[in-house]
Amino acid sequence: MLRDLFLGFIRIHILFHASEAPVFGVALMAELARHGYRVGPGTLYPVLHSLERQGYLRQDGQVVNGKVRKYYHLTPAGRRTLRRAQGQLHELVGEVLPGAGSAEAQRPQRGHRGPR
């Protein structure tokens, strides 16, 4: 069950970061690791391909140091889905985390590393 939940969190992270700038696999793995997710290529790339097939991301290749690097961009459908997920996540956090609605809980926690 936790694996399914974390894969959902990973999908939201991917959409979020793609909303800020195009993303690519190796950088996403490093960013996710920074949040405590140990995601290898065998997990990440199928998730990216799935998000692309579903129309949330689009891919384009750019040559970097003689190799083609696949960058993923958020589509309009991906942006709508991200906004909806953010709203539902906000509501869920307010309900399931004690004190999450208070001003104290709204401040970022120092040293938070995400699930392990």
KOLLUM-781601 format. One record per residue: residue number from 1; residue in one letter; x, y, z of N, C-alpha, C in turn. Coordinates in pm, 1 decimal, decimal comma. Example, Ala and Ser with C-alpha at 12.3 -4.5 7.8 and 13.67 -1.06 7.14 Angstrom:
! residues 2
<tikol num="1" residu="A" n_xx="1319,0" n_yy="-569,0" n_zz="780,0" ca_xx="1230,0" ca_yy="-450,0" ca_zz="780,0" c_xx="1320,0" c_yy="-330,0" c_zz="780,0"/>
<tikol num="2" residu="S" n_xx="1285,0" n_yy="-225,0" n_zz="708,0" ca_xx="1367,0" ca_yy="-106,0" ca_zz="714,0" c_xx="1290,0" c_yy="3,0" c_zz="787,0"/>
END
This chain:
! residues 116
<tikol num="1" residu="M" n_xx="81,8" n_yy="-118,9" n_zz="0,0" ca_xx="0,0" ca_yy="0,0" ca_zz="0,0" c_xx="87,0" c_yy="126,3" c_zz="0,0"/>
<tikol num="2" residu="L" n_xx="191,6" n_yy="128,8" n_zz="82,9" ca_xx="277,2" ca_yy="247,5" ca_zz="89,0" c_xx="343,0" c_yy="275,0" c_zz="-46,1"/>
<tikol num="3" residu="R" n_xx="381,6" n_yy="169,3" n_zz="-116,2" ca_xx="443,8" ca_yy="188,5" ca_zz="-247,9" c_xx="348,0" c_yy="262,4" c_zz="-341,5"/>
<tikol num="4" residu="D" n_xx="221,4" n_yy="223,0" n_zz="-342,2" ca_xx="122,9" ca_yy="290,2" ca_zz="-426,9" c_xx="106,5" c_yy="437,1" c_zz="-387,6"/>
<tikol num="5" residu="L" n_xx="101,3" n_yy="463,7" n_zz="-257,4" ca_xx="90,4" ca_yy="602,9" ca_zz="-211,0" c_xx="211,9" c_yy="684,6" c_zz="-253,4"/>
<tikol num="6" residu="F" n_xx="330,7" n_yy="629,0" n_zz="-232,3" ca_xx="452,1" ca_yy="701,9" ca_zz="-266,0" c_xx="462,7" c_yy="724,9" c_zz="-416,0"/>
<tikol num="7" residu="L" n_xx="416,9" n_yy="628,8" n_zz="-497,6" ca_xx="417,6" ca_yy="650,3" ca_zz="-642,5" c_xx="325,9" c_yy="766,4" c_zz="-679,6"/>
<tikol num="8" residu="G" n_xx="214,9" n_yy="779,9" n_zz="-608,1" ca_xx="127,4" ca_yy="894,9" ca_zz="-629,7" c_xx="196,7" c_yy="1025,2" c_zz="-592,0"/>
<tikol num="9" residu="F" n_xx="267,2" n_yy="1024,7" n_zz="-479,6" ca_xx="341,5" ca_yy="1143,5" ca_zz="-437,6" c_xx="448,6" c_yy="1178,9" c_zz="-541,5"/>
<tikol num="10" residu="I" n_xx="515,5" n_yy="1076,1" n_zz="-592,6" ca_xx="620,4" ca_yy="1096,2" ca_zz="-693,5" c_xx="560,4" c_yy="1158,4" c_zz="-818,8"/>
<tikol num="11" residu="R" n_xx="444,1" n_yy="1111,0" n_zz="-859,8" ca_xx="378,4" ca_yy="1168,4" ca_zz="-977,6" c_xx="348,1" c_yy="1317,8" c_zz="-956,1"/>
<tikol num="12" residu="I" n_xx="299,6" n_yy="1351,3" n_zz="-838,0" ca_xx="270,7" ca_yy="1492,3" ca_zz="-807,7" c_xx="400,1" c_yy="1574,0" c_zz="-809,8"/>
<tikol num="13" residu="H" n_xx="507,1" n_yy="1519,6" n_zz="-751,6" ca_xx="637,5" ca_yy="1588,8" ca_zz="-754,3" c_xx="680,3" c_yy="1614,7" c_zz="-898,7"/>
<tikol num="14" residu="I" n_xx="668,4" n_yy="1513,6" n_zz="-982,9" ca_xx="710,5" ca_yy="1527,7" ca_zz="-1122,8" c_xx="630,2" c_yy="1637,7" c_zz="-1190,6"/>
<tikol num="15" residu="L" n_xx="498,2" n_yy="1633,6" n_zz="-1175,5" ca_xx="415,0" ca_yy="1736,7" ca_zz="-1237,5" c_xx="451,6" c_yy="1875,2" c_zz="-1184,0"/>
<tikol num="16" residu="F" n_xx="473,2" n_yy="1883,9" n_zz="-1054,3" ca_xx="509,4" ca_yy="2012,8" ca_zz="-994,7" c_xx="638,6" c_yy="2066,8" c_zz="-1054,4"/>
<tikol num="17" residu="H" n_xx="743,2" n_yy="1983,5" n_zz="-1056,8" ca_xx="872,2" ca_yy="2031,8" ca_zz="-1107,2" c_xx="865,5" c_yy="2062,2" c_zz="-1256,2"/>
<tikol num="18" residu="A" n_xx="788,0" n_yy="1984,1" n_zz="-1331,1" ca_xx="771,1" ca_yy="2011,8" ca_zz="-1474,2" c_xx="692,1" c_yy="2140,5" c_zz="-1495,3"/>
<tikol num="19" residu="S" n_xx="613,8" n_yy="2182,2" n_zz="-1395,8" ca_xx="540,5" ca_yy="2309,4" ca_zz="-1408,0" c_xx="634,5" c_yy="2428,4" c_zz="-1393,9"/>
<tikol num="20" residu="E" n_xx="747,9" n_yy="2406,8" n_zz="-1328,9" ca_xx="844,5" ca_yy="2515,0" ca_zz="-1308,1" c_xx="942,3" c_yy="2528,3" c_zz="-1424,3"/>
<tikol num="21" residu="A" n_xx="982,1" n_yy="2412,6" n_zz="-1481,9" ca_xx="1078,8" ca_yy="2410,1" ca_zz="-1591,6" c_xx="1081,6" c_yy="2268,2" c_zz="-1647,6"/>
<tikol num="22" residu="P" n_xx="1127,2" n_yy="2251,8" n_zz="-1772,1" ca_xx="1139,8" ca_yy="2116,0" ca_zz="-1825,1" c_xx="1229,8" c_yy="2031,1" c_zz="-1734,5"/>
<tikol num="23" residu="V" n_xx="1197,3" n_yy="1903,1" n_zz="-1723,3" ca_xx="1270,7" ca_yy="1812,8" ca_zz="-1634,8" c_xx="1325,1" c_yy="1694,4" c_zz="-1714,7"/>
<tikol num="24" residu="F" n_xx="1429,0" n_yy="1630,7" n_zz="-1660,4" ca_xx="1480,7" ca_yy="1508,3" ca_zz="-1721,9" c_xx="1511,8" c_yy="1408,4" c_zz="-1611,0"/>
<tikol num="25" residu="G" n_xx="1522,1" n_yy="1282,4" n_zz="-1649,1" ca_xx="1527,2" ca_yy="1171,8" ca_zz="-1555,0" c_xx="1630,5" c_yy="1181,0" c_zz="-1444,3"/>
<tikol num="26" residu="V" n_xx="1756,6" n_yy="1200,0" n_zz="-1478,8" ca_xx="1862,9" ca_yy="1199,4" ca_zz="-1377,6" c_xx="1841,6" c_yy="1312,0" c_zz="-1276,1"/>
<tikol num="27" residu="A" n_xx="1804,6" n_yy="1429,9" n_zz="-1324,2" ca_xx="1780,2" ca_yy="1542,2" ca_zz="-1232,5" c_xx="1659,4" c_yy="1513,6" c_zz="-1143,7"/>
<tikol num="28" residu="L" n_xx="1555,7" n_yy="1450,1" n_zz="-1199,0" ca_xx="1439,0" ca_yy="1415,4" ca_zz="-1117,5" c_xx="1475,2" c_yy="1314,9" c_zz="-1009,3"/>
<tikol num="29" residu="M" n_xx="1557,7" n_yy="1215,3" n_zz="-1043,1" ca_xx="1599,1" ca_yy="1117,4" ca_zz="-942,0" c_xx="1672,6" c_yy="1186,3" c_zz="-828,4"/>
<tikol num="30" residu="A" n_xx="1758,4" n_yy="1282,4" n_zz="-860,0" ca_xx="1831,7" ca_yy="1356,3" ca_zz="-756,4" c_xx="1735,4" c_yy="1440,5" c_zz="-672,8"/>
<tikol num="31" residu="E" n_xx="1640,8" n_yy="1507,2" n_zz="-737,2" ca_xx="1544,2" ca_yy="1589,9" ca_zz="-664,5" c_xx="1457,1" c_yy="1504,4" c_zz="-574,2"/>
<tikol num="32" residu="L" n_xx="1409,4" n_yy="1392,6" n_zz="-624,9" ca_xx="1326,3" ca_yy="1304,0" ca_zz="-543,3" c_xx="1406,0" c_yy="1246,7" c_zz="-426,2"/>
<tikol num="33" residu="A" n_xx="1533,2" n_yy="1214,8" n_zz="-449,2" ca_xx="1618,5" ca_yy="1163,1" ca_zz="-340,7" c_xx="1633,6" c_yy="1268,4" c_zz="-231,4"/>
<tikol num="34" residu="R" n_xx="1639,4" n_yy="1395,2" n_zz="-271,8" ca_xx="1649,1" ca_yy="1504,8" ca_zz="-175,0" c_xx="1528,7" c_yy="1505,4" c_zz="-81,0"/>
<tikol num="35" residu="H" n_xx="1415,6" n_yy="1453,9" n_zz="-128,2" ca_xx="1293,2" ca_yy="1445,8" ca_zz="-48,2" c_xx="1275,5" c_yy="1309,6" c_zz="18,4"/>
<tikol num="36" residu="G" n_xx="1376,6" n_yy="1224,2" n_zz="7,0" ca_xx="1370,1" ca_yy="1095,1" ca_zz="74,6" c_xx="1320,2" c_yy="979,9" c_zz="-9,3"/>
<tikol num="37" residu="Y" n_xx="1290,5" n_yy="1003,8" n_zz="-136,7" ca_xx="1244,4" ca_yy="895,6" ca_zz="-225,3" c_xx="1364,2" c_yy="836,6" c_zz="-296,7"/>
<tikol num="38" residu="R" n_xx="1386,9" n_yy="709,0" n_zz="-277,6" ca_xx="1496,0" ca_yy="640,3" ca_zz="-347,8" c_xx="1436,3" c_yy="575,5" c_zz="-471,4"/>
<tikol num="39" residu="V" n_xx="1442,3" n_yy="647,9" n_zz="-583,6" ca_xx="1378,2" ca_yy="605,0" ca_zz="-707,5" c_xx="1485,7" c_yy="579,9" c_zz="-811,5"/>
<tikol num="40" residu="G" n_xx="1487,2" n_yy="459,3" n_zz="-865,7" ca_xx="1581,6" ca_yy="425,2" ca_zz="-970,7" c_xx="1518,1" c_yy="440,6" c_zz="-1107,8"/>
<tikol num="41" residu="P" n_xx="1597,9" n_yy="422,8" n_zz="-1211,8" ca_xx="1546,8" ca_yy="436,9" ca_zz="-1347,6" c_xx="1434,4" c_yy="337,7" c_zz="-1380,0"/>
<tikol num="42" residu="G" n_xx="1439,0" n_yy="219,0" n_zz="-1320,8" ca_xx="1335,9" ca_yy="118,2" ca_zz="-1345,9" c_xx="1199,3" c_yy="155,9" c_zz="-1292,3"/>
<tikol num="43" residu="T" n_xx="1196,3" n_yy="250,6" n_zz="-1201,2" ca_xx="1068,9" ca_yy="303,7" ca_zz="-1149,2" c_xx="1035,6" c_yy="436,6" c_zz="-1216,5"/>
<tikol num="44" residu="L" n_xx="1134,0" n_yy="525,7" n_zz="-1224,1" ca_xx="1107,1" ca_yy="661,0" ca_zz="-1272,6" c_xx="1064,5" c_yy="664,7" c_zz="-1419,0"/>
<tikol num="45" residu="Y" n_xx="1139,0" n_yy="598,9" n_zz="-1506,1" ca_xx="1109,1" ca_yy="612,1" ca_zz="-1648,8" c_xx="972,6" c_yy="554,9" c_zz="-1686,7"/>
<tikol num="46" residu="P" n_xx="929,3" n_yy="442,5" n_zz="-1630,2" ca_xx="791,5" ca_yy="400,0" ca_zz="-1658,5" c_xx="686,9" c_yy="501,4" c_zz="-1610,9"/>
<tikol num="47" residu="V" n_xx="712,2" n_yy="568,9" n_zz="-1498,1" ca_xx="619,3" ca_yy="672,4" ca_zz="-1450,7" c_xx="617,3" c_yy="789,4" c_zz="-1549,7"/>
<tikol num="48" residu="L" n_xx="734,6" n_yy="833,8" n_zz="-1593,8" ca_xx="741,2" ca_yy="942,9" ca_zz="-1692,0" c_xx="668,0" c_yy="905,2" c_zz="-1820,3"/>
<tikol num="49" residu="H" n_xx="692,0" n_yy="783,6" n_zz="-1870,1" ca_xx="627,3" ca_yy="739,5" ca_zz="-1993,9" c_xx="475,9" c_yy="730,0" c_zz="-1976,2"/>
<tikol num="50" residu="S" n_xx="433,2" n_yy="686,6" n_zz="-1859,9" ca_xx="289,7" ca_yy="677,9" ca_zz="-1831,4" c_xx="227,1" c_yy="817,7" c_zz="-1829,9"/>
<tikol num="51" residu="L" n_xx="291,8" n_yy="913,6" n_zz="-1764,1" ca_xx="240,8" ca_yy="1050,4" ca_zz="-1761,0" c_xx="237,3" c_yy="1110,6" c_zz="-1901,9"/>
<tikol num="52" residu="E" n_xx="333,0" n_yy="1072,3" n_zz="-1983,5" ca_xx="333,9" ca_yy="1119,5" ca_zz="-2121,8" c_xx="218,5" c_yy="1056,6" c_zz="-2201,9"/>
<tikol num="53" residu="R" n_xx="200,5" n_yy="925,9" n_zz="-2188,7" ca_xx="90,4" ca_yy="856,9" ca_zz="-2258,9" c_xx="-45,7" c_yy="913,4" c_zz="-2219,2"/>
<tikol num="54" residu="Q" n_xx="-59,5" n_yy="951,8" n_zz="-2093,6" ca_xx="-185,5" ca_yy="1005,2" ca_zz="-2043,6" c_xx="-206,3" c_yy="1151,3" c_zz="-2082,8"/>
<tikol num="55" residu="G" n_xx="-105,5" n_yy="1212,7" n_zz="-2143,5" ca_xx="-119,1" ca_yy="1349,4" ca_zz="-2191,7" c_xx="-82,8" c_yy="1457,9" c_zz="-2091,6"/>
<tikol num="56" residu="Y" n_xx="-18,5" n_yy="1421,0" n_zz="-1979,7" ca_xx="18,4" ca_yy="1519,1" ca_zz="-1878,1" c_xx="156,9" c_yy="1579,8" c_zz="-1903,2"/>
<tikol num="57" residu="L" n_xx="240,8" n_yy="1507,3" n_zz="-1973,8" ca_xx="374,3" ca_yy="1554,3" ca_zz="-2009,4" c_xx="393,7" c_yy="1535,1" c_zz="-2159,0"/>
<tikol num="58" residu="R" n_xx="480,0" n_yy="1618,6" n_zz="-2217,9" ca_xx="525,8" ca_yy="1592,6" ca_zz="-2354,1" c_xx="677,7" c_yy="1592,3" c_zz="-2350,1"/>
<tikol num="59" residu="Q" n_xx="735,9" n_yy="1519,4" n_zz="-2441,1" ca_xx="879,9" ca_yy="1498,0" ca_zz="-2438,9" c_xx="943,7" c_yy="1559,1" c_zz="-2562,8"/>
<tikol num="60" residu="D" n_xx="1062,5" n_yy="1612,9" n_zz="-2544,6" ca_xx="1143,0" ca_yy="1648,3" ca_zz="-2661,1" c_xx="1287,9" c_yy="1618,5" c_zz="-2627,5"/>
<tikol num="61" residu="G" n_xx="1362,5" n_yy="1579,8" n_zz="-2728,1" ca_xx="1502,4" ca_yy="1544,8" ca_zz="-2709,5" c_xx="1592,6" c_yy="1659,9" c_zz="-2748,4"/>
<tikol num="62" residu="Q" n_xx="1696,6" n_yy="1680,1" n_zz="-2668,6" ca_xx="1797,8" ca_yy="1781,1" ca_zz="-2698,3" c_xx="1934,0" c_yy="1715,5" c_zz="-2681,6"/>
<tikol num="63" residu="V" n_xx="2024,9" n_yy="1748,3" n_zz="-2769,6" ca_xx="2159,9" ca_yy="1693,0" ca_zz="-2760,8" c_xx="2237,7" c_yy="1769,2" c_zz="-2654,0"/>
<tikol num="64" residu="V" n_xx="2288,1" n_yy="1693,5" n_zz="-2555,4" ca_xx="2367,9" ca_yy="1749,0" ca_zz="-2446,6" c_xx="2493,0" c_yy="1663,0" c_zz="-2434,8"/>
<tikol num="65" residu="N" n_xx="2609,1" n_yy="1723,1" n_zz="-2454,3" ca_xx="2737,1" ca_yy="1651,1" ca_zz="-2449,2" c_xx="2737,8" c_yy="1531,2" c_zz="-2542,7"/>
<tikol num="66" residu="G" n_xx="2681,8" n_yy="1548,2" n_zz="-2661,7" ca_xx="2683,5" ca_yy="1443,3" ca_zz="-2762,7" c_xx="2577,5" c_yy="1335,1" c_zz="-2746,6"/>
<tikol num="67" residu="K" n_xx="2493,9" n_yy="1345,8" n_zz="-2644,9" ca_xx="2388,0" ca_yy="1247,0" ca_zz="-2622,5" c_xx="2253,0" c_yy="1317,5" c_zz="-2625,1"/>
<tikol num="68" residu="V" n_xx="2150,4" n_yy="1242,3" n_zz="-2664,1" ca_xx="2015,9" ca_yy="1299,9" ca_zz="-2663,0" c_xx="1958,4" c_yy="1284,7" c_zz="-2522,6"/>
<tikol num="69" residu="R" n_xx="1922,8" n_yy="1398,6" n_zz="-2465,0" ca_xx="1858,9" ca_yy="1398,9" ca_zz="-2333,1" c_xx="1711,0" c_yy="1429,2" c_zz="-2355,3"/>
<tikol num="70" residu="K" n_xx="1625,1" n_yy="1347,0" n_zz="-2294,9" ca_xx="1481,1" ca_yy="1366,0" ca_zz="-2307,8" c_xx="1431,2" c_yy="1458,5" c_zz="-2197,9"/>
<tikol num="71" residu="Y" n_xx="1378,3" n_yy="1571,8" n_zz="-2239,6" ca_xx="1319,3" ca_yy="1667,0" ca_zz="-2147,4" c_xx="1168,2" c_yy="1650,2" c_zz="-2150,8"/>
<tikol num="72" residu="Y" n_xx="1106,7" n_yy="1661,1" n_zz="-2034,3" ca_xx="962,0" ca_yy="1649,5" ca_zz="-2022,3" c_xx="904,6" c_yy="1784,7" c_zz="-1982,2"/>
<tikol num="73" residu="H" n_xx="800,8" n_yy="1825,5" n_zz="-2055,1" ca_xx="733,4" ca_yy="1953,4" ca_zz="-2034,1" c_xx="590,8" c_yy="1925,7" c_zz="-1989,1"/>
<tikol num="74" residu="L" n_xx="539,1" n_yy="2007,7" n_zz="-1900,8" ca_xx="401,1" ca_yy="1994,5" ca_zz="-1855,6" c_xx="306,8" c_yy="2041,8" c_zz="-1966,0"/>
<tikol num="75" residu="T" n_xx="202,2" n_yy="1966,3" n_zz="-1991,4" ca_xx="100,5" ca_yy="2004,7" ca_zz="-2089,0" c_xx="-11,2" c_yy="2080,8" c_zz="-2016,3"/>
<tikol num="76" residu="P" n_xx="-101,8" n_yy="2142,8" n_zz="-2090,1" ca_xx="-216,5" ca_yy="2207,2" ca_zz="-2024,6" c_xx="-297,4" c_yy="2108,0" c_zz="-1939,6"/>
<tikol num="77" residu="A" n_xx="-314,7" n_yy="1985,6" n_zz="-1988,5" ca_xx="-386,0" ca_yy="1884,1" ca_zz="-1908,9" c_xx="-308,3" c_yy="1851,7" c_zz="-1781,8"/>
<tikol num="78" residu="G" n_xx="-176,1" n_yy="1847,5" n_zz="-1791,4" ca_xx="-93,4" ca_yy="1823,4" ca_zz="-1673,8" c_xx="-105,6" c_yy="1935,5" c_zz="-1572,8"/>
<tikol num="79" residu="R" n_xx="-112,4" n_yy="2058,0" n_zz="-1621,8" ca_xx="-126,1" ca_yy="2174,4" ca_zz="-1532,0" c_xx="-260,6" c_yy="2170,0" c_zz="-1459,2"/>
<tikol num="80" residu="R" n_xx="-367,6" n_yy="2137,5" n_zz="-1532,1" ca_xx="-500,0" ca_yy="2126,7" ca_zz="-1467,9" c_xx="-500,5" c_yy="2015,7" c_zz="-1363,3"/>
<tikol num="81" residu="T" n_xx="-439,9" n_yy="1903,4" n_zz="-1396,6" ca_xx="-435,8" ca_yy="1790,7" ca_zz="-1303,6" c_xx="-353,3" c_yy="1825,1" c_zz="-1180,7"/>
<tikol num="82" residu="L" n_xx="-241,9" n_yy="1893,1" n_zz="-1199,7" ca_xx="-158,3" ca_yy="1934,5" ca_zz="-1086,9" c_xx="-236,6" c_yy="2027,3" c_zz="-994,5"/>
<tikol num="83" residu="R" n_xx="-305,6" n_yy="2125,7" n_zz="-1051,6" ca_xx="-383,7" ca_yy="2218,0" ca_zz="-967,4" c_xx="-489,6" c_yy="2141,9" c_zz="-887,0"/>
<tikol num="84" residu="R" n_xx="-555,4" n_yy="2049,2" n_zz="-951,6" ca_xx="-658,4" ca_yy="1970,5" ca_zz="-880,9" c_xx="-594,3" c_yy="1887,0" c_zz="-769,5"/>
<tikol num="85" residu="A" n_xx="-481,3" n_yy="1823,4" n_zz="-800,3" ca_xx="-411,4" ca_yy="1741,6" ca_zz="-699,7" c_xx="-365,6" c_yy="1828,9" c_zz="-582,8"/>
<tikol num="86" residu="Q" n_xx="-316,5" n_yy="1948,7" n_zz="-611,7" ca_xx="-272,5" ca_yy="2038,3" ca_zz="-504,8" c_xx="-389,1" c_yy="2075,6" c_zz="-413,9"/>
<tikol num="87" residu="G" n_xx="-504,3" n_yy="2102,2" n_zz="-471,4" ca_xx="-621,7" ca_yy="2134,9" ca_zz="-390,9" c_xx="-664,6" c_yy="2018,8" c_zz="-303,5"/>
<tikol num="88" residu="Q" n_xx="-665,6" n_yy="1899,6" n_zz="-361,4" ca_xx="-705,4" ca_yy="1782,0" ca_zz="-283,9" c_xx="-601,3" c_yy="1749,1" c_zz="-176,8"/>
<tikol num="89" residu="L" n_xx="-474,4" n_yy="1768,6" n_zz="-210,1" ca_xx="-368,3" ca_yy="1744,2" ca_zz="-112,5" c_xx="-379,5" c_yy="1841,6" c_zz="3,9"/>
<tikol num="90" residu="H" n_xx="-405,9" n_yy="1967,3" n_zz="-26,1" ca_xx="-422,4" ca_yy="2068,3" ca_zz="79,0" c_xx="-536,5" c_yy="2028,3" c_zz="172,8"/>
<tikol num="91" residu="E" n_xx="-647,8" n_yy="1986,5" n_zz="115,5" ca_xx="-762,5" ca_yy="1944,6" ca_zz="196,6" c_xx="-728,5" c_yy="1821,4" c_zz="280,8"/>
<tikol num="92" residu="L" n_xx="-659,8" n_yy="1724,7" n_zz="221,4" ca_xx="-623,2" ca_yy="1601,9" ca_zz="292,1" c_xx="-530,0" c_yy="1632,0" c_zz="408,7"/>
<tikol num="93" residu="V" n_xx="-428,4" n_yy="1713,8" n_zz="384,6" ca_xx="-332,7" ca_yy="1747,7" ca_zz="490,9" c_xx="-405,3" c_yy="1814,9" c_zz="606,4"/>
<tikol num="94" residu="G" n_xx="-496,0" n_yy="1906,3" n_zz="575,6" ca_xx="-571,7" ca_yy="1974,5" ca_zz="679,9" c_xx="-655,9" c_yy="1879,8" c_zz="763,0"/>
<tikol num="95" residu="E" n_xx="-696,9" n_yy="1769,6" n_zz="700,8" ca_xx="-781,7" ca_yy="1674,6" ca_zz="772,1" c_xx="-702,3" c_yy="1569,5" c_zz="849,8"/>
<tikol num="96" residu="V" n_xx="-597,3" n_yy="1517,2" n_zz="791,7" ca_xx="-531,1" ca_yy="1401,9" ca_zz="853,7" c_xx="-410,7" c_yy="1436,7" c_zz="941,0"/>
<tikol num="97" residu="L" n_xx="-356,3" n_yy="1557,1" n_zz="929,0" ca_xx="-242,6" ca_yy="1595,1" ca_zz="1013,4" c_xx="-290,0" c_yy="1688,1" c_zz="1123,2"/>
<tikol num="98" residu="P" n_xx="-276,1" n_yy="1645,5" n_zz="1248,8" ca_xx="-319,7" ca_yy="1730,4" ca_zz="1359,9" c_xx="-252,1" c_yy="1867,2" c_zz="1354,4"/>
<tikol num="99" residu="G" n_xx="-331,3" n_yy="1973,0" n_zz="1368,8" ca_xx="-277,3" ca_yy="2107,8" ca_zz="1372,4" c_xx="-237,2" c_yy="2164,6" c_zz="1237,9"/>
<tikol num="100" residu="A" n_xx="-264,0" n_yy="2093,4" n_zz="1129,8" ca_xx="-219,9" ca_yy="2140,5" ca_zz="997,6" c_xx="-290,5" c_yy="2267,8" c_zz="955,7"/>
<tikol num="101" residu="G" n_xx="-403,0" n_yy="2299,4" n_zz="1014,9" ca_xx="-474,2" ca_yy="2421,3" ca_zz="979,1" c_xx="-423,3" c_yy="2543,5" c_zz="1052,1"/>
<tikol num="102" residu="S" n_xx="-336,8" n_yy="2524,1" n_zz="1153,6" ca_xx="-287,8" ca_yy="2637,1" ca_zz="1232,0" c_xx="-175,8" c_yy="2710,0" c_zz="1159,4"/>
<tikol num="103" residu="A" n_xx="-150,5" n_yy="2832,8" n_zz="1198,2" ca_xx="-42,0" ca_yy="2911,1" ca_zz="1138,6" c_xx="92,7" c_yy="2843,8" c_zz="1163,3"/>
<tikol num="104" residu="E" n_xx="109,2" n_yy="2782,9" n_zz="1279,9" ca_xx="234,2" ca_yy="2712,8" ca_zz="1313,6" c_xx="259,3" c_yy="2599,6" c_zz="1214,8"/>
<tikol num="105" residu="A" n_xx="156,9" n_yy="2523,2" n_zz="1184,4" ca_xx="173,2" ca_yy="2407,6" ca_zz="1096,1" c_xx="195,3" c_yy="2449,3" c_zz="951,4"/>
<tikol num="106" residu="Q" n_xx="157,9" n_yy="2570,1" n_zz="913,8" ca_xx="170,4" ca_yy="2614,3" ca_zz="776,1" c_xx="314,6" c_yy="2653,3" c_zz="742,1"/>
<tikol num="107" residu="R" n_xx="398,6" n_yy="2678,2" n_zz="844,1" ca_xx="538,0" ca_yy="2711,5" ca_zz="818,9" c_xx="615,1" c_yy="2585,8" c_zz="782,0"/>
<tikol num="108" residu="P" n_xx="708,6" n_yy="2595,3" n_zz="684,9" ca_xx="788,3" ca_yy="2478,4" ca_zz="647,6" c_xx="868,9" c_yy="2427,0" c_zz="766,2"/>
<tikol num="109" residu="Q" n_xx="875,7" n_yy="2296,1" n_zz="778,3" ca_xx="952,5" ca_yy="2235,7" ca_zz="886,8" c_xx="1097,6" c_yy="2223,8" c_zz="844,1"/>
<tikol num="110" residu="R" n_xx="1186,4" n_yy="2261,7" n_zz="931,6" ca_xx="1329,1" ca_yy="2248,4" ca_zz="901,9" c_xx="1367,7" c_yy="2101,1" c_zz="905,9"/>
<tikol num="111" residu="G" n_xx="1450,3" n_yy="2062,3" n_zz="808,6" ca_xx="1503,4" ca_yy="1927,1" ca_zz="808,0" c_xx="1407,3" c_yy="1821,2" c_zz="760,8"/>
<tikol num="112" residu="H" n_xx="1287,4" n_yy="1858,4" n_zz="714,8" ca_xx="1192,2" ca_yy="1757,7" ca_zz="667,6" c_xx="1247,4" c_yy="1692,3" c_zz="542,5"/>
<tikol num="113" residu="R" n_xx="1253,6" n_yy="1560,5" n_zz="541,1" ca_xx="1312,3" ca_yy="1487,4" ca_zz="430,1" c_xx="1211,7" c_yy="1401,1" c_zz="356,0"/>
<tikol num="114" residu="G" n_xx="1085,4" n_yy="1402,0" n_zz="394,5" ca_xx="987,1" ca_yy="1320,2" ca_zz="323,2" c_xx="991,6" c_yy="1176,4" c_zz="369,2"/>
<tikol num="115" residu="P" n_xx="911,1" n_yy="1090,3" n_zz="308,0" ca_xx="905,3" ca_yy="949,3" ca_zz="346,9" c_xx="1031,0" c_yy="875,0" c_zz="305,7"/>
<tikol num="116" residu="R" n_xx="1064,0" n_yy="774,6" n_zz="381,0" ca_xx="1180,7" ca_yy="691,1" ca_zz="347,8" c_xx="1137,8" c_yy="549,8" c_zz="319,5"/>
END
